[in-house]
Amino acid sequence: MPSRATPAIVNVAEAKARLPELLERAAHGEEIVLARNGKPRARLVPLEHSRRALRVPGKGKGRFRPRRGFDAPLPPEVLALFEGTGR
């Protein structure tokens, strides 16, 4: 069983000054521990890759139909509420 590399420990004050660099290191797979007064407080880790498939434009074409009157004008009382003139 391979052992995991020890994560880099960085003081919070140092992390503030080097945040862009630390973000890039984490994005490339490195785990960074942020510490305050020598005590670990948080971990900066890479995001997991999304396993969700991308949406395909047009895939649902023809599967959905708007109801009759979908784009009909709104009744005046509802329109007034949208415009902020009615209550």
C-alpha positions in Angstrom: 0.0 0.0 0.0 1.6 3.3 -1.1 2.0 5.9 1.6 0.6 9.4 1.1 3.0 12.3 1.0 2.9 14.6 4.1 0.9 17.7 3.2 2.7 21.0 3.3 1.9 23.1 6.4 1.6 26.8 5.9 1.0 29.5 8.4 -2.2 31.6 7.8 -0.3 34.8 7.6 2.1 33.3 5.0 -0.9 31.8 3.1 -2.5 35.3 2.8 0.7 36.6 1.1 1.1 33.5 -1.2 -2.6 32.5 -1.9 -2.4 32.5 -5.7 0.6 30.2 -5.6 -1.0 27.9 -3.0 -4.2 27.7 -5.1 -2.2 26.6 -8.1 -0.4 24.0 -6.1 -3.7 22.7 -4.8 -5.2 22.7 -8.3 -2.3 20.5 -9.4 -3.1 17.9 -6.8 -1.1 19.0 -3.7 -2.8 19.1 -0.3 -1.9 22.1 1.8 -2.7 22.4 5.5 -3.3 25.9 6.9 -2.2 26.4 10.5 -2.6 29.1 13.1 -0.1 29.1 15.9 1.3 25.8 14.6 -2.1 24.1 15.0 -3.8 22.8 11.8 -7.0 24.7 11.1 -8.0 23.9 7.5 -7.0 22.0 4.4 -6.6 23.4 0.9 -7.3 20.5 -1.5 -8.0 20.1 -5.2 -11.6 20.0 -6.3 -12.8 16.6 -7.5 -13.6 16.4 -11.2 -17.3 16.5 -11.9 -18.5 13.1 -13.2 -21.7 14.6 -14.4 -22.0 14.6 -18.2 -22.2 17.9 -20.0 -25.6 18.9 -21.4 -26.0 18.5 -25.1 -27.8 21.3 -26.9 -30.9 20.1 -28.7 -31.1 16.7 -27.0 -34.6 17.2 -25.8 -35.9 18.8 -29.0 -39.5 17.9 -29.6 -40.0 16.3 -26.2 -41.5 19.3 -24.5 -44.4 21.5 -25.7 -45.6 24.7 -24.1 -49.3 24.8 -23.2 -51.7 26.8 -25.3 -51.7 30.4 -24.2 -48.2 30.2 -22.7 -47.1 33.4 -24.3 -50.4 35.2 -24.0 -50.3 38.7 -22.4 -50.6 38.8 -18.6 -53.8 40.0 -17.0 -53.5 43.7 -16.0 -53.5 43.0 -12.2 -50.6 40.5 -12.5 -48.7 42.9 -14.9 -49.1 45.7 -12.4 -47.5 43.6 -9.6 -44.5 42.9 -11.9 -44.1 46.6 -12.6 -44.5 47.5 -9.0 -47.5 49.7 -9.5 -50.2 47.4 -8.0 -50.6 46.0 -4.6 
